[in-house]
Amino acid sequence: MSPKPGLGRDLKAEREAARARVARQKLIPQGLPTARIEQLLPSPENGRKRLHKVQELARTLKSDGMNTAMTVLPPAVFLAKYPQHTALVQEAVAKGVLYIVHHGHRRLAAAKVAGLEEVPILIRDTVSSPRIAAIQENLQRMGLNPIEEGEEFNETLQEIDEETGKAYTQRGLAERVGASQTYISHRVALLRLIPELRKAVVDHWLKEQGLEPEGDLLLPVRPAATVYARLREDLQMQAVTGALAGEDAAVVAKLREDLQGAFVEGKLTIEDAVEIARLPQSQQKLPDPLERPEPSPEPTETTPVLPAPPALTPEEKKPVPTPRGEATPDAADQGNGTGDDGPKPGPDAPGTGDGPNPPAAGPSGRGEQKPGTEVIAAPARIIEIREEKDLDQLVLALIAHLTDEEREYVRQNLA
């Protein structure tokens, strides 16, 4: 008695294997025949000696399958044009090969890496010259220009990924299309260019394709995306007209947009931009006007020139008084007011007051201080300093009210 159908078989395992086989055959065009990977032989006459970006394409095939059929030739058709490969083809046929790949060698290599078992094929029974047909396909295969690619990528980034339920990221999109994330980001950045610079990018691409560009301005993708796309539109137009040099554009592109506006308005020189561009954008700011004083205006016919004040004699120079609240070790030092170790004036030395020999002023400026008495400091004036810049402005304001001799004294004592 024969066993019933299904007895002794692991039907569950067979169903799982069938599902896996179907899953690896996504997006095979309907109506086209398919072939197993081992039934295809790469053409020994393939013009591409090196296949590029196979791993990237393999990731795409693994997620979305192959949606473009490969063109193949039966062995007899191929050998009719290339009989010198008879031995190689006959050996491959003996091992199960059914077709020789005519177009799609990179897709075949990527399908092997992706682990696909079957791929769609388009069988050609007649071909005048396989080599000319391959050249024609490569010459006629003209992809999108960088701007068109950027528009397609940008639109795709607005769509929802069915696998994650979220919008596509640049990294996820790069994996799906078999490109690098840098490739995606650069072309999306091109959409920030003004029309004149977009045209320059397309013209550069046309020249790379061996075609005649429409204009004289050519701009490669990389500087267009990393430099000019980061500029304000008015600065981009200056680059088109030549008012903004390329090396200056590379510096200004690193600034925040508000600082780029300051550069346009003339509030920021290119030298300032070089220094600011070295900082992260979060730390960039305009130079403090106090740190960069404006030059004095040159005298004109309508601007009177004031004569310089006469130089003071040593007797007319007033000593800098001792700061309030500080007591000097000797009462005679307070009369001198310098606080240094220099010679002390004698009893008949002229004073600085209105009288012939006024009493030496103490720290409080209220008369003579007797030796041995305690110095009473004047109440300190409280100044609230909230930020470091407030202290800097206060110091600069105080220095501005000092005479040249007082500034020199401060400079010597702080050195």
WOJO-V502873 format. One record per backbone hydrogen bond with DSSP energy under -1.0 kcal/mol. CO is the residue of the C=O (numbers start at 1). NH is the residue of the N-H. E is the energy in kcal/mol with one decimal. If there is no record, write none. Layout:
BEGIN
co | nh | e
CO | NH | E
CO | NH | E
END
This chain:
BEGIN
co | nh | e
4 | 7 | -2.2
6 | 9 | -1.6
9 | 11 | -1.3
10 | 14 | -1.9
11 | 15 | -2.3
12 | 16 | -2.2
13 | 17 | -2.3
14 | 18 | -2.1
15 | 19 | -2.4
16 | 20 | -2.4
17 | 21 | -2.0
18 | 22 | -2.1
19 | 23 | -2.6
20 | 24 | -1.4
22 | 25 | -1.7
29 | 32 | -1.2
33 | 121 | -2.5
35 | 119 | -2.2
36 | 39 | -1.8
37 | 40 | -1.6
39 | 98 | -2.6
39 | 99 | -2.0
41 | 101 | -2.7
43 | 46 | -1.5
53 | 57 | -1.7
54 | 58 | -2.2
55 | 59 | -1.8
56 | 60 | -1.5
57 | 61 | -2.6
58 | 62 | -2.2
59 | 63 | -1.4
60 | 64 | -3.0
61 | 65 | -1.7
70 | 122 | -3.0
71 | 102 | -3.1
71 | 103 | -1.8
72 | 124 | -2.3
73 | 100 | -2.8
74 | 78 | -2.1
75 | 79 | -2.7
76 | 80 | -1.5
78 | 81 | -1.1
78 | 82 | -2.2
82 | 85 | -1.6
83 | 86 | -1.7
85 | 89 | -2.5
86 | 90 | -2.9
87 | 91 | -2.0
88 | 92 | -1.9
89 | 93 | -2.7
90 | 94 | -2.0
92 | 97 | -2.1
93 | 96 | -1.9
99 | 41 | -2.1
100 | 73 | -2.7
103 | 71 | -1.4
104 | 108 | -2.1
105 | 109 | -2.2
106 | 110 | -2.3
107 | 111 | -2.3
108 | 112 | -1.7
109 | 113 | -1.8
110 | 114 | -2.6
111 | 116 | -2.2
117 | 37 | -2.0
119 | 35 | -2.1
120 | 70 | -2.1
122 | 72 | -2.4
129 | 133 | -2.7
130 | 134 | -2.0
131 | 135 | -2.3
132 | 136 | -2.8
133 | 137 | -2.0
134 | 138 | -2.1
135 | 139 | -2.5
136 | 140 | -2.5
137 | 141 | -1.1
140 | 142 | -1.5
145 | 149 | -2.6
146 | 150 | -2.3
147 | 151 | -2.1
148 | 152 | -2.2
149 | 153 | -2.9
150 | 154 | -2.6
151 | 155 | -2.2
152 | 156 | -2.1
153 | 157 | -2.1
155 | 158 | -1.0
156 | 159 | -1.6
159 | 168 | -1.6
161 | 165 | -3.2
166 | 161 | -3.5
169 | 173 | -2.8
170 | 174 | -2.2
171 | 175 | -1.8
172 | 176 | -1.6
173 | 177 | -2.1
174 | 179 | -2.2
180 | 184 | -1.7
181 | 185 | -2.8
182 | 186 | -2.5
183 | 187 | -1.5
184 | 188 | -2.1
185 | 189 | -2.2
186 | 190 | -1.1
188 | 191 | -1.4
189 | 192 | -2.0
190 | 193 | -1.7
194 | 198 | -2.2
195 | 199 | -2.3
196 | 200 | -1.4
197 | 201 | -1.9
198 | 202 | -2.3
199 | 203 | -2.6
200 | 204 | -1.9
200 | 219 | -1.8
201 | 205 | -2.0
202 | 206 | -2.5
203 | 207 | -2.1
204 | 208 | -1.8
205 | 209 | -1.6
206 | 211 | -2.9
207 | 210 | -1.3
220 | 224 | -1.5
221 | 225 | -2.5
222 | 226 | -2.6
223 | 227 | -1.9
223 | 228 | -1.6
224 | 229 | -1.7
227 | 230 | -1.3
228 | 231 | -1.4
232 | 236 | -2.3
233 | 237 | -2.1
234 | 238 | -1.5
235 | 239 | -1.8
236 | 240 | -1.7
237 | 241 | -2.3
238 | 242 | -1.0
238 | 243 | -1.5
238 | 244 | -1.6
245 | 249 | -2.4
246 | 250 | -1.8
248 | 252 | -2.7
249 | 253 | -2.1
251 | 254 | -1.5
252 | 255 | -1.9
256 | 260 | -2.0
257 | 261 | -1.8
258 | 262 | -1.6
259 | 263 | -1.8
260 | 264 | -2.0
261 | 265 | -2.1
262 | 267 | -2.2
269 | 273 | -2.3
270 | 274 | -2.0
271 | 275 | -1.5
272 | 276 | -2.6
273 | 277 | -2.6
276 | 279 | -2.0
280 | 283 | -1.9
288 | 291 | -1.1
313 | 317 | -1.3
323 | 326 | -1.5
332 | 336 | -1.3
333 | 337 | -2.9
346 | 349 | -1.4
362 | 365 | -1.5
367 | 362 | -1.5
370 | 373 | -1.9
387 | 391 | -1.2
388 | 392 | -1.9
389 | 393 | -2.3
390 | 394 | -2.0
391 | 395 | -2.5
392 | 396 | -2.3
393 | 397 | -2.2
394 | 398 | -2.3
395 | 399 | -2.5
396 | 400 | -1.7
398 | 401 | -1.1
399 | 402 | -1.6
403 | 407 | -2.5
404 | 408 | -2.2
405 | 409 | -2.0
406 | 410 | -2.4
407 | 411 | -2.8
408 | 412 | -2.3
409 | 413 | -2.1
410 | 414 | -1.6
END
